[in-house]
Amino acid sequence: MAGWPNWGGTSGKNPLSQRVFEFVINDLSPEEEAIVLAVAIFEMVQSKAV
């Protein structure tokens, strides 16, 4: 995967997803990429539920 876009839509209320979308994932295995994505999605959903 070439990298993740920095969409600018992440906010300070969600520091994990902010960190996830600010770095490029070049050295992670597909399994690690899936875990990072799943955690980021979970954090975003949790922040919207509050």
C-alpha positions in Angstrom: 0.0 0.0 0.0 1.4 3.4 -1.0 0.2 5.1 2.1 -2.8 6.6 3.8 -4.2 10.0 2.8 -4.3 12.8 5.4 -7.9 13.8 4.8 -7.8 16.6 7.3 -11.1 15.5 8.8 -9.7 13.9 11.9 -9.8 16.1 15.0 -8.0 16.4 18.3 -10.9 14.5 19.9 -9.6 11.3 18.2 -5.8 11.2 18.7 -5.3 7.6 17.5 -7.0 8.1 14.1 -5.1 11.4 13.8 -1.8 9.5 14.2 -2.9 6.7 11.9 -3.7 9.1 9.0 -0.5 11.2 9.5 2.0 8.5 8.7 2.7 6.3 5.7 2.3 2.6 6.1 5.1 1.1 3.9 6.7 -1.4 6.2 3.6 -3.1 7.6 2.4 -6.5 6.6 -1.1 -6.8 5.2 -2.3 -8.2 8.5 -0.8 -5.3 10.4 -2.4 -2.8 8.0 -5.7 -4.5 8.6 -5.3 -4.2 12.3 -4.3 -0.5 12.1 -7.3 0.2 9.9 -9.7 -1.7 12.2 -8.5 0.2 15.3 -8.8 3.5 13.5 -12.3 2.7 12.4 -13.2 1.6 15.9 -11.9 4.8 17.4 -13.8 6.9 14.9 -17.0 5.1 15.5 -16.5 5.4 19.3 -15.9 9.1 19.0 -19.1 9.6 17.0 -21.2 7.5 19.5 -20.4 9.8 22.4 
